[in-house]
Amino acid sequence: MRKLSRGACYNRGLVMNPVCLNLLVMPEAANLPGLLRDWREDTMTFLRHDVPKLALVLLGAFLLVRLLRVIVRKVAGLEEKRLLPGMRAQQVRTLASVINGVGVFVILFVAALEALSLLGLNLGPLLASAGIAGLAIGFGAQTLVKDVINGFFILFEDQYNIGDTVRAAGVKGVVEALSLRRTVLRDDDGTVHIVPNSEIKIVSNQTRDWAQVTLRVTVAYSEPSDRIVTLLQQVGSDLRNDPAFTQDILSEVQVLGLERVGQGEAEYMMVVKTRPNQQYGVSRELRRRIKDSFQKNKVQAGGLGRVYVMDQGPGAQAS
């Protein structure tokens, strides 16, 4: 057969010669049964060898996820039974959910890699692309990563719980919400502070285990010290034995004695150890009872009639 040149296959309108078109199509048509046979063999090989492996990978991932969730739920349940405060139990559940989420992600990621390899995909370029993308995201979200890491250690180390009064990142308030990314505090006037966990360097927890009230009582200098100490001890004992406050006060009310003398007055110090968040109510009730006791026993308060004079210059008028 005479070999046709490339230019002979096209006429002046750049349209392919029908003879050349038939010559190009005929080999493909002739090989079509062979191609179908090869596809059928590849499909059967995939169904016989790769599909069972793929099903085994998926089944293993499913079982591992279920097993992880059961273990985390059991451990969290045991911790909640051993811990009495409800807020601590809330933190245990939060930490359990975080561990469960991270574990499920790792299992599914490894299963996805195994499935892709069984499907014949080259994981090298995919992992390289994922690494570059992860590096770019990491540089752009460094603060978010720090928030999550710091939040995890706050939960893991139980630095504070929901309901605790803490001072962190320059603000103080009651912890209303806690997650891996941020902590929500509400201060005394109702202002809500949303603090990213990466900004928390030092935490001052004012309601961990117990709280303490330090009360300074000032009376006139002329009042006998033994009499004042006896009255304060009596007020503390009555408050400690009051059924309304006996659960909130953890130890005997201590009267440490005379703390300061000067300016025509004497100052005595009292210390009360209370349950967390109960120091405010106990201190208010203690002040009320001290006032009633002093009025009843005619104890003169210190600092009465004190006048401060400031020199405002020769032209100033007295007010």
CYANA upper distance limits for C-alpha pairs under 8 A (distance plus 0.5 A):
  4 LEU  CA      8 ALA  CA      6.61
  4 LEU  CA      9 CYS  CA      7.57
  5 SER  CA      9 CYS  CA      7.34
  6 ARG  CA     10 TYR  CA      8.00
  7 GLY  CA     11 ASN  CA      8.40
  8 ALA  CA     17 ASN  CA      8.31
  9 CYS  CA     16 MET  CA      6.02
  9 CYS  CA     17 ASN  CA      5.47
  9 CYS  CA     19 VAL  CA      8.42
  9 CYS  CA     20 CYS  CA      6.38
 10 TYR  CA     14 LEU  CA      5.73
 10 TYR  CA     15 VAL  CA      5.79
 10 TYR  CA     16 MET  CA      5.12
 10 TYR  CA     17 ASN  CA      6.10
 11 ASN  CA     15 VAL  CA      6.25
 11 ASN  CA     16 MET  CA      7.37
 11 ASN  CA     17 ASN  CA      7.51
 16 MET  CA     20 CYS  CA      7.40
 16 MET  CA     21 LEU  CA      7.28
 17 ASN  CA     21 LEU  CA      6.92
 18 PRO  CA     22 ASN  CA      6.78
 19 VAL  CA     23 LEU  CA      6.88
 20 CYS  CA     24 LEU  CA      6.76
 21 LEU  CA     25 VAL  CA      6.73
 22 ASN  CA     26 MET  CA      6.39
 23 LEU  CA     27 PRO  CA      7.80
 24 LEU  CA     28 GLU  CA      8.01
 25 VAL  CA     29 ALA  CA      6.75
 26 MET  CA     30 ALA  CA      6.46
 27 PRO  CA     31 ASN  CA      6.65
 28 GLU  CA     32 LEU  CA      6.66
 31 ASN  CA     35 LEU  CA      6.69
 32 LEU  CA     36 LEU  CA      6.67
 33 PRO  CA     37 ARG  CA      6.58
 34 GLY  CA     38 ASP  CA      6.66
 35 LEU  CA     39 TRP  CA      6.66
 36 LEU  CA     40 ARG  CA      6.61
 37 ARG  CA     41 GLU  CA      6.72
 38 ASP  CA     42 ASP  CA      6.63
 39 TRP  CA     43 THR  CA      6.54
 40 ARG  CA     44 MET  CA      6.66
 41 GLU  CA     45 THR  CA      6.59
 42 ASP  CA     46 PHE  CA      6.59
 43 THR  CA     47 LEU  CA      6.63
 44 MET  CA     48 ARG  CA      6.50
 45 THR  CA     49 HIS  CA      6.43
 45 THR  CA     50 ASP  CA      8.03
 46 PHE  CA     50 ASP  CA      5.42
 46 PHE  CA     51 VAL  CA      6.70
 47 LEU  CA     51 VAL  CA      5.56
 47 LEU  CA     52 PRO  CA      7.95
 48 ARG  CA     52 PRO  CA      7.52
 49 HIS  CA     53 LYS  CA      7.39
 50 ASP  CA     54 LEU  CA      6.56
 50 ASP  CA    118 LEU  CA      6.77
 50 ASP  CA    119 LEU  CA      8.21
 51 VAL  CA     55 ALA  CA      6.53
 52 PRO  CA     56 LEU  CA      6.55
 53 LYS  CA     57 VAL  CA      6.71
 53 LYS  CA    118 LEU  CA      8.18
 54 LEU  CA     58 LEU  CA      6.81
 54 LEU  CA    115 ALA  CA      6.43
 54 LEU  CA    118 LEU  CA      7.26
 55 ALA  CA     59 LEU  CA      6.51
 56 LEU  CA     60 GLY  CA      6.47
 57 VAL  CA     61 ALA  CA      6.68
 57 VAL  CA    111 ALA  CA      6.76
 57 VAL  CA    114 GLU  CA      7.71
 57 VAL  CA    115 ALA  CA      7.56
 58 LEU  CA     62 PHE  CA      6.69
 58 LEU  CA    111 ALA  CA      7.30
 59 LEU  CA     63 LEU  CA      6.68
 60 GLY  CA     64 LEU  CA      6.56
 61 ALA  CA     65 VAL  CA      6.66
 61 ALA  CA    107 ILE  CA      6.72
 61 ALA  CA    108 LEU  CA      7.07
 61 ALA  CA    111 ALA  CA      6.72
 62 PHE  CA     66 ARG  CA      6.81
 63 LEU  CA     67 LEU  CA      6.52
 64 LEU  CA     68 LEU  CA      6.50
 64 LEU  CA    107 ILE  CA      7.85
 65 VAL  CA     69 ARG  CA      6.74
 65 VAL  CA    103 GLY  CA      8.31
 65 VAL  CA    104 VAL  CA      6.36
 65 VAL  CA    107 ILE  CA      7.60
 66 ARG  CA     70 VAL  CA      6.72
 67 LEU  CA     71 ILE  CA      6.68
 68 LEU  CA     72 VAL  CA      6.63
 68 LEU  CA    100 ASN  CA      7.41
 68 LEU  CA    103 GLY  CA      7.83
 68 LEU  CA    104 VAL  CA      8.30
 69 ARG  CA     73 ARG  CA      6.49
 69 ARG  CA    100 ASN  CA      6.77
 70 VAL  CA     74 LYS  CA      6.60
 71 ILE  CA     75 VAL  CA      6.64
 72 VAL  CA     76 ALA  CA      6.52
 72 VAL  CA     96 ALA  CA      6.53
 72 VAL  CA     99 ILE  CA      8.24
 72 VAL  CA    100 ASN  CA      7.23
 73 ARG  CA     77 GLY  CA      6.56
 73 ARG  CA     96 ALA  CA      7.83
 74 LYS  CA     78 LEU  CA      6.79
 75 VAL  CA     79 GLU  CA      6.78
 76 ALA  CA     80 GLU  CA      6.68
 76 ALA  CA     92 VAL  CA      6.76
 76 ALA  CA     93 ARG  CA      6.78
 76 ALA  CA     96 ALA  CA      6.88
 77 GLY  CA     81 LYS  CA      6.82
 78 LEU  CA     82 ARG  CA      6.91
 79 GLU  CA     83 LEU  CA      6.69
 79 GLU  CA     89 ALA  CA      7.96
 79 GLU  CA     92 VAL  CA      7.76
 80 GLU  CA     84 LEU  CA      7.96
 80 GLU  CA     88 ARG  CA      8.47
 80 GLU  CA     89 ALA  CA      5.58
 80 GLU  CA     92 VAL  CA      7.69
 83 LEU  CA     88 ARG  CA      7.56
 83 LEU  CA     89 ALA  CA      7.18
 84 LEU  CA     88 ARG  CA      8.37
 84 LEU  CA     89 ALA  CA      8.33
 85 PRO  CA     89 ALA  CA      7.23
 86 GLY  CA     90 GLN  CA      6.89
 87 MET  CA     91 GLN  CA      6.99
 87 MET  CA    161 ASN  CA      6.53
 87 MET  CA    162 ILE  CA      6.22
 87 MET  CA    163 GLY  CA      7.51
 88 ARG  CA     92 VAL  CA      6.84
 88 ARG  CA    161 ASN  CA      6.68
 88 ARG  CA    162 ILE  CA      8.34
 89 ALA  CA     93 ARG  CA      6.82
 90 GLN  CA     94 THR  CA      6.77
 90 GLN  CA    162 ILE  CA      8.39
 91 GLN  CA     95 LEU  CA      6.64
 91 GLN  CA    155 LEU  CA      7.19
 91 GLN  CA    158 ASP  CA      8.19
 91 GLN  CA    161 ASN  CA      7.16
 91 GLN  CA    162 ILE  CA      8.23
 92 VAL  CA     96 ALA  CA      6.57
 93 ARG  CA     97 SER  CA      6.71
 94 THR  CA     98 VAL  CA      6.89
 94 THR  CA    155 LEU  CA      8.39
 94 THR  CA    179 SER  CA      8.47
 95 LEU  CA     99 ILE  CA      6.78
 95 LEU  CA    152 PHE  CA      8.32
 95 LEU  CA    155 LEU  CA      6.74
 95 LEU  CA    156 PHE  CA      7.35
 96 ALA  CA    100 ASN  CA      6.56
 97 SER  CA    101 GLY  CA      6.60
 98 VAL  CA    102 VAL  CA      6.76
 99 ILE  CA    103 GLY  CA      6.54
100 ASN  CA    104 VAL  CA      6.60
101 GLY  CA    105 PHE  CA      6.74
102 VAL  CA    106 VAL  CA      6.85
103 GLY  CA    107 ILE  CA      6.76
104 VAL  CA    108 LEU  CA      6.60
105 PHE  CA    109 PHE  CA      6.49
106 VAL  CA    110 VAL  CA      6.75
107 ILE  CA    111 ALA  CA      6.66
108 LEU  CA    112 ALA  CA      6.50
109 PHE  CA    113 LEU  CA      6.87
110 VAL  CA    114 GLU  CA      6.85
111 ALA  CA    115 ALA  CA      6.64
112 ALA  CA    116 LEU  CA      6.65
113 LEU  CA    117 SER  CA      6.78
113 LEU  CA    123 LEU  CA      8.12
114 GLU  CA    118 LEU  CA      6.82
115 ALA  CA    119 LEU  CA      6.82
116 LEU  CA    120 GLY  CA      7.10
116 LEU  CA    121 LEU  CA      6.14
116 LEU  CA    123 LEU  CA      8.02
117 SER  CA    121 LEU  CA      5.93
117 SER  CA    122 ASN  CA      7.33
117 SER  CA    123 LEU  CA      7.33
122 ASN  CA    126 LEU  CA      7.74
123 LEU  CA    127 LEU  CA      6.36
124 GLY  CA    128 ALA  CA      6.65
125 PRO  CA    129 SER  CA      6.55
126 LEU  CA    130 ALA  CA      6.60
127 LEU  CA    131 GLY  CA      6.47
128 ALA  CA    132 ILE  CA      6.77
129 SER  CA    133 ALA  CA      6.61
130 ALA  CA    134 GLY  CA      6.42
131 GLY  CA    135 LEU  CA      6.56
132 ILE  CA    136 ALA  CA      6.73
133 ALA  CA    137 ILE  CA      6.63
134 GLY  CA    138 GLY  CA      6.39
135 LEU  CA    139 PHE  CA      6.77
136 ALA  CA    140 GLY  CA      6.81
137 ILE  CA    141 ALA  CA      6.43
138 GLY  CA    142 GLN  CA      6.18
138 GLY  CA    145 VAL  CA      8.04
141 ALA  CA    145 VAL  CA      6.84
142 GLN  CA    146 LYS  CA      6.73
143 THR  CA    147 ASP  CA      6.61
143 THR  CA    198 SER  CA      7.43
144 LEU  CA    148 VAL  CA      6.79
144 LEU  CA    181 ARG  CA      7.66
145 VAL  CA    149 ILE  CA      6.68
146 LYS  CA    150 ASN  CA      6.43
146 LYS  CA    197 ASN  CA      8.12
146 LYS  CA    198 SER  CA      5.85
147 ASP  CA    151 GLY  CA      6.38
147 ASP  CA    180 LEU  CA      7.17
147 ASP  CA    181 ARG  CA      5.37
147 ASP  CA    182 ARG  CA      7.53
147 ASP  CA    196 PRO  CA      6.70
147 ASP  CA    197 ASN  CA      5.25
147 ASP  CA    198 SER  CA      4.95
147 ASP  CA    199 GLU  CA      8.48
148 VAL  CA    152 PHE  CA      6.57
148 VAL  CA    180 LEU  CA      5.33
148 VAL  CA    181 ARG  CA      5.62
148 VAL  CA    197 ASN  CA      7.87
148 VAL  CA    198 SER  CA      8.41
149 ILE  CA    153 PHE  CA      7.03
149 ILE  CA    180 LEU  CA      7.95
150 ASN  CA    154 ILE  CA      6.70
150 ASN  CA    180 LEU  CA      7.97
150 ASN  CA    197 ASN  CA      6.35
150 ASN  CA    198 SER  CA      6.46
151 GLY  CA    155 LEU  CA      6.79
151 GLY  CA    179 SER  CA      7.17
151 GLY  CA    180 LEU  CA      4.68
151 GLY  CA    181 ARG  CA      6.48
151 GLY  CA    182 ARG  CA      7.72
151 GLY  CA    197 ASN  CA      6.10
151 GLY  CA    198 SER  CA      8.25
152 PHE  CA    156 PHE  CA      6.47
152 PHE  CA    180 LEU  CA      6.24
153 PHE  CA    157 GLU  CA      6.18
153 PHE  CA    158 ASP  CA      8.42
154 ILE  CA    158 ASP  CA      6.26
154 ILE  CA    159 GLN  CA      5.89
154 ILE  CA    160 TYR  CA      7.85
155 LEU  CA    159 GLN  CA      7.40
155 LEU  CA    160 TYR  CA      8.40
155 LEU  CA    180 LEU  CA      8.49
159 GLN  CA    203 VAL  CA      8.06
159 GLN  CA    205 ASN  CA      8.34
160 TYR  CA    164 ASP  CA      6.88
160 TYR  CA    166 VAL  CA      8.08
160 TYR  CA    205 ASN  CA      7.14
160 TYR  CA    208 ARG  CA      8.25
161 ASN  CA    175 VAL  CA      7.53
162 ILE  CA    174 VAL  CA      8.24
162 ILE  CA    175 VAL  CA      5.50
162 ILE  CA    176 GLU  CA      6.20
162 ILE  CA    177 ALA  CA      6.76
162 ILE  CA    178 LEU  CA      7.45
163 GLY  CA    174 VAL  CA      6.26
163 GLY  CA    175 VAL  CA      5.64
163 GLY  CA    176 GLU  CA      6.73
164 ASP  CA    174 VAL  CA      6.03
164 ASP  CA    175 VAL  CA      6.09
164 ASP  CA    205 ASN  CA      7.53
164 ASP  CA    206 GLN  CA      7.77
164 ASP  CA    207 THR  CA      6.06
164 ASP  CA    208 ARG  CA      7.92
164 ASP  CA    277 ASN  CA      8.31
165 THR  CA    172 LYS  CA      7.77
165 THR  CA    173 GLY  CA      5.94
165 THR  CA    174 VAL  CA      4.82
165 THR  CA    175 VAL  CA      6.83
165 THR  CA    205 ASN  CA      6.65
165 THR  CA    206 GLN  CA      6.01
165 THR  CA    207 THR  CA      6.29
165 THR  CA    277 ASN  CA      8.27
166 VAL  CA    172 LYS  CA      6.22
166 VAL  CA    173 GLY  CA      6.33
166 VAL  CA    174 VAL  CA      6.90
166 VAL  CA    175 VAL  CA      7.69
166 VAL  CA    203 VAL  CA      7.24
166 VAL  CA    204 SER  CA      5.90
166 VAL  CA    205 ASN  CA      4.90
166 VAL  CA    206 GLN  CA      6.18
166 VAL  CA    207 THR  CA      8.04
167 ARG  CA    171 VAL  CA      6.12
167 ARG  CA    172 LYS  CA      4.70
167 ARG  CA    173 GLY  CA      7.16
167 ARG  CA    203 VAL  CA      6.41
167 ARG  CA    204 SER  CA      5.46
167 ARG  CA    205 ASN  CA      7.05
167 ARG  CA    206 GLN  CA      8.37
168 ALA  CA    172 LYS  CA      6.90
168 ALA  CA    200 ILE  CA      6.34
168 ALA  CA    201 LYS  CA      7.97
168 ALA  CA    202 ILE  CA      6.70
168 ALA  CA    203 VAL  CA      5.50
168 ALA  CA    204 SER  CA      7.06
169 ALA  CA    195 VAL  CA      7.75
169 ALA  CA    199 GLU  CA      6.44
169 ALA  CA    200 ILE  CA      5.64
169 ALA  CA    201 LYS  CA      7.41
169 ALA  CA    202 ILE  CA      7.81
169 ALA  CA    203 VAL  CA      8.43
171 VAL  CA    193 HIS  CA      8.02
172 LYS  CA    185 LEU  CA      7.63
172 LYS  CA    186 ARG  CA      8.21
172 LYS  CA    187 ASP  CA      6.48
173 GLY  CA    185 LEU  CA      5.48
173 GLY  CA    186 ARG  CA      5.26
173 GLY  CA    187 ASP  CA      4.46
173 GLY  CA    188 ASP  CA      7.26
174 VAL  CA    185 LEU  CA      5.71
174 VAL  CA    186 ARG  CA      5.71
174 VAL  CA    187 ASP  CA      6.82
175 VAL  CA    183 THR  CA      7.61
175 VAL  CA    184 VAL  CA      6.36
175 VAL  CA    185 LEU  CA      5.18
175 VAL  CA    186 ARG  CA      7.22
176 GLU  CA    183 THR  CA      8.35
176 GLU  CA    184 VAL  CA      6.04
176 GLU  CA    185 LEU  CA      6.29
176 GLU  CA    186 ARG  CA      7.36
177 ALA  CA    183 THR  CA      6.44
177 ALA  CA    184 VAL  CA      5.55
177 ALA  CA    185 LEU  CA      7.94
178 LEU  CA    182 ARG  CA      6.80
178 LEU  CA    183 THR  CA      5.22
178 LEU  CA    184 VAL  CA      6.91
179 SER  CA    183 THR  CA      6.96
180 LEU  CA    197 ASN  CA      7.91
181 ARG  CA    196 PRO  CA      6.59
181 ARG  CA    197 ASN  CA      6.31
182 ARG  CA    194 ILE  CA      7.16
182 ARG  CA    195 VAL  CA      6.02
182 ARG  CA    196 PRO  CA      4.81
182 ARG  CA    197 ASN  CA      5.48
183 THR  CA    194 ILE  CA      6.40
183 THR  CA    195 VAL  CA      5.69
183 THR  CA    196 PRO  CA      6.88
183 THR  CA    197 ASN  CA      6.98
184 VAL  CA    192 VAL  CA      7.33
184 VAL  CA    193 HIS  CA      6.24
184 VAL  CA    194 ILE  CA      5.12
184 VAL  CA    195 VAL  CA      6.75
185 LEU  CA    192 VAL  CA      6.13
185 LEU  CA    193 HIS  CA      5.46
185 LEU  CA    194 ILE  CA      6.89
185 LEU  CA    195 VAL  CA      8.13
186 ARG  CA    190 GLY  CA      6.27
186 ARG  CA    191 THR  CA      5.99
186 ARG  CA    192 VAL  CA      4.90
186 ARG  CA    193 HIS  CA      6.57
187 ASP  CA    191 THR  CA      6.03
187 ASP  CA    192 VAL  CA      7.13
187 ASP  CA    193 HIS  CA      8.23
195 VAL  CA    199 GLU  CA      7.45
195 VAL  CA    200 ILE  CA      8.19
196 PRO  CA    200 ILE  CA      7.80
206 GLN  CA    211 ALA  CA      7.42
206 GLN  CA    276 PRO  CA      8.33
207 THR  CA    211 ALA  CA      6.52
207 THR  CA    276 PRO  CA      5.08
207 THR  CA    277 ASN  CA      6.54
208 ARG  CA    276 PRO  CA      6.96
209 ASP  CA    275 ARG  CA      7.68
209 ASP  CA    276 PRO  CA      6.90
210 TRP  CA    273 LYS  CA      7.38
210 TRP  CA    274 THR  CA      6.38
210 TRP  CA    275 ARG  CA      5.37
210 TRP  CA    276 PRO  CA      5.41
211 ALA  CA    273 LYS  CA      6.29
211 ALA  CA    274 THR  CA      5.73
211 ALA  CA    275 ARG  CA      6.39
211 ALA  CA    276 PRO  CA      5.76
211 ALA  CA    277 ASN  CA      7.73
211 ALA  CA    278 GLN  CA      8.21
211 ALA  CA    279 GLN  CA      6.81
212 GLN  CA    271 VAL  CA      7.43
212 GLN  CA    272 VAL  CA      6.11
212 GLN  CA    273 LYS  CA      4.91
212 GLN  CA    274 THR  CA      6.41
212 GLN  CA    279 GLN  CA      7.03
213 VAL  CA    270 MET  CA      8.47
213 VAL  CA    271 VAL  CA      6.11
213 VAL  CA    272 VAL  CA      5.51
213 VAL  CA    273 LYS  CA      6.85
213 VAL  CA    274 THR  CA      8.10
213 VAL  CA    279 GLN  CA      6.55
213 VAL  CA    283 SER  CA      7.02
214 THR  CA    269 MET  CA      7.58
214 THR  CA    270 MET  CA      6.37
214 THR  CA    271 VAL  CA      5.22
214 THR  CA    272 VAL  CA      7.18
215 LEU  CA    269 MET  CA      6.22
215 LEU  CA    270 MET  CA      5.55
215 LEU  CA    271 VAL  CA      6.82
215 LEU  CA    283 SER  CA      8.21
216 ARG  CA    267 GLU  CA      6.86
216 ARG  CA    268 TYR  CA      6.11
216 ARG  CA    269 MET  CA      5.10
216 ARG  CA    270 MET  CA      6.87
217 VAL  CA    267 GLU  CA      5.99
217 VAL  CA    268 TYR  CA      5.59
217 VAL  CA    269 MET  CA      6.78
217 VAL  CA    270 MET  CA      8.30
218 THR  CA    265 GLU  CA      7.15
218 THR  CA    266 ALA  CA      6.13
218 THR  CA    267 GLU  CA      4.81
218 THR  CA    268 TYR  CA      6.85
218 THR  CA    301 ALA  CA      7.01
218 THR  CA    302 GLY  CA      5.97
219 VAL  CA    223 GLU  CA      7.53
219 VAL  CA    265 GLU  CA      6.21
219 VAL  CA    266 ALA  CA      5.99
219 VAL  CA    267 GLU  CA      6.95
219 VAL  CA    299 VAL  CA      7.90
219 VAL  CA    300 GLN  CA      6.57
219 VAL  CA    301 ALA  CA      4.71
219 VAL  CA    302 GLY  CA      4.54
219 VAL  CA    303 GLY  CA      8.23
220 ALA  CA    264 GLY  CA      6.88
220 ALA  CA    265 GLU  CA      4.92
220 ALA  CA    266 ALA  CA      6.51
220 ALA  CA    300 GLN  CA      6.09
220 ALA  CA    301 ALA  CA      5.73
220 ALA  CA    302 GLY  CA      4.53
220 ALA  CA    303 GLY  CA      7.63
221 TYR  CA    261 VAL  CA      7.92
221 TYR  CA    262 GLY  CA      8.30
221 TYR  CA    264 GLY  CA      5.63
221 TYR  CA    265 GLU  CA      4.58
221 TYR  CA    266 ALA  CA      5.60
221 TYR  CA    302 GLY  CA      7.62
222 SER  CA    265 GLU  CA      8.24
223 GLU  CA    227 ARG  CA      8.19
223 GLU  CA    228 ILE  CA      7.78
223 GLU  CA    299 VAL  CA      7.67
223 GLU  CA    300 GLN  CA      7.75
224 PRO  CA    228 ILE  CA      6.95
225 SER  CA    229 VAL  CA      6.65
225 SER  CA    258 LEU  CA      8.02
226 ASP  CA    230 THR  CA      6.61
227 ARG  CA    231 LEU  CA      6.74
228 ILE  CA    232 LEU  CA      6.68
229 VAL  CA    233 GLN  CA      6.60
229 VAL  CA    255 VAL  CA      7.36
229 VAL  CA    257 GLY  CA      7.09
229 VAL  CA    268 TYR  CA      8.40
230 THR  CA    234 GLN  CA      6.67
231 LEU  CA    235 VAL  CA      6.76
231 LEU  CA    293 SER  CA      7.84
232 LEU  CA    236 GLY  CA      6.66
232 LEU  CA    255 VAL  CA      7.36
232 LEU  CA    290 ILE  CA      7.52
233 GLN  CA    237 SER  CA      6.59
233 GLN  CA    253 VAL  CA      7.94
233 GLN  CA    254 GLN  CA      7.88
233 GLN  CA    255 VAL  CA      6.78
234 GLN  CA    238 ASP  CA      6.67
235 VAL  CA    239 LEU  CA      6.74
235 VAL  CA    286 LEU  CA      8.06
235 VAL  CA    289 ARG  CA      7.03
235 VAL  CA    290 ILE  CA      7.00
235 VAL  CA    293 SER  CA      8.03
236 GLY  CA    240 ARG  CA      6.60
236 GLY  CA    252 GLU  CA      8.17
236 GLY  CA    253 VAL  CA      5.71
236 GLY  CA    254 GLN  CA      8.08
236 GLY  CA    286 LEU  CA      7.91
237 SER  CA    241 ASN  CA      6.74
237 SER  CA    252 GLU  CA      7.78
237 SER  CA    253 VAL  CA      7.24
238 ASP  CA    242 ASP  CA      6.65
239 LEU  CA    245 PHE  CA      7.23
239 LEU  CA    246 THR  CA      8.08
239 LEU  CA    286 LEU  CA      7.71
240 ARG  CA    245 PHE  CA      7.03
240 ARG  CA    246 THR  CA      5.90
240 ARG  CA    249 ILE  CA      7.01
240 ARG  CA    252 GLU  CA      7.16
240 ARG  CA    253 VAL  CA      7.51
241 ASN  CA    245 PHE  CA      7.95
241 ASN  CA    246 THR  CA      6.26
242 ASP  CA    246 THR  CA      6.22
243 PRO  CA    247 GLN  CA      8.00
245 PHE  CA    249 ILE  CA      6.86
245 PHE  CA    282 VAL  CA      7.87
246 THR  CA    250 LEU  CA      8.30
248 ASP  CA    274 THR  CA      5.96
248 ASP  CA    275 ARG  CA      5.84
248 ASP  CA    278 GLN  CA      6.83
248 ASP  CA    282 VAL  CA      8.22
249 ILE  CA    272 VAL  CA      7.73
249 ILE  CA    273 LYS  CA      6.56
249 ILE  CA    274 THR  CA      4.90
249 ILE  CA    275 ARG  CA      6.98
249 ILE  CA    282 VAL  CA      8.38
250 LEU  CA    273 LYS  CA      6.16
250 LEU  CA    274 THR  CA      5.70
250 LEU  CA    275 ARG  CA      7.13
251 SER  CA    272 VAL  CA      7.78
251 SER  CA    273 LYS  CA      6.56
251 SER  CA    274 THR  CA      8.11
252 GLU  CA    272 VAL  CA      7.72
252 GLU  CA    273 LYS  CA      8.46
253 VAL  CA    270 MET  CA      7.70
253 VAL  CA    271 VAL  CA      6.64
253 VAL  CA    272 VAL  CA      5.52
253 VAL  CA    273 LYS  CA      8.04
254 GLN  CA    270 MET  CA      6.12
254 GLN  CA    271 VAL  CA      5.71
254 GLN  CA    272 VAL  CA      6.98
255 VAL  CA    268 TYR  CA      8.18
255 VAL  CA    269 MET  CA      6.59
255 VAL  CA    270 MET  CA      5.00
255 VAL  CA    271 VAL  CA      7.07
256 LEU  CA    268 TYR  CA      7.80
256 LEU  CA    269 MET  CA      6.02
256 LEU  CA    270 MET  CA      6.35
256 LEU  CA    271 VAL  CA      7.92
257 GLY  CA    268 TYR  CA      5.92
257 GLY  CA    269 MET  CA      6.44
257 GLY  CA    270 MET  CA      8.20
258 LEU  CA    266 ALA  CA      7.65
258 LEU  CA    267 GLU  CA      6.45
258 LEU  CA    268 TYR  CA      5.01
258 LEU  CA    269 MET  CA      7.16
259 GLU  CA    266 ALA  CA      8.17
259 GLU  CA    267 GLU  CA      5.95
259 GLU  CA    268 TYR  CA      5.65
259 GLU  CA    269 MET  CA      6.54
260 ARG  CA    266 ALA  CA      6.31
260 ARG  CA    267 GLU  CA      5.51
260 ARG  CA    268 TYR  CA      7.62
261 VAL  CA    265 GLU  CA      6.54
261 VAL  CA    266 ALA  CA      5.05
261 VAL  CA    267 GLU  CA      6.86
262 GLY  CA    266 ALA  CA      7.03
263 GLN  CA    303 GLY  CA      8.32
264 GLY  CA    302 GLY  CA      7.70
264 GLY  CA    303 GLY  CA      7.70
265 GLU  CA    302 GLY  CA      5.49
265 GLU  CA    303 GLY  CA      6.99
266 ALA  CA    302 GLY  CA      7.63
273 LYS  CA    279 GLN  CA      8.30
274 THR  CA    278 GLN  CA      6.71
274 THR  CA    279 GLN  CA      6.21
274 THR  CA    282 VAL  CA      8.31
275 ARG  CA    279 GLN  CA      7.53
278 GLN  CA    282 VAL  CA      6.88
279 GLN  CA    283 SER  CA      6.45
280 TYR  CA    284 ARG  CA      6.77
281 GLY  CA    285 GLU  CA      6.76
282 VAL  CA    286 LEU  CA      6.56
283 SER  CA    287 ARG  CA      6.69
284 ARG  CA    288 ARG  CA      6.80
285 GLU  CA    289 ARG  CA      6.77
286 LEU  CA    290 ILE  CA      6.69
287 ARG  CA    291 LYS  CA      6.68
288 ARG  CA    292 ASP  CA      6.81
289 ARG  CA    293 SER  CA      6.53
290 ILE  CA    294 PHE  CA      6.60
291 LYS  CA    295 GLN  CA      6.68
292 ASP  CA    296 LYS  CA      6.55
293 SER  CA    297 ASN  CA      6.59
294 PHE  CA    298 LYS  CA      6.16
294 PHE  CA    299 VAL  CA      5.31
294 PHE  CA    300 GLN  CA      8.03
295 GLN  CA    299 VAL  CA      6.84
312 GLN  CA    316 ALA  CA      5.93
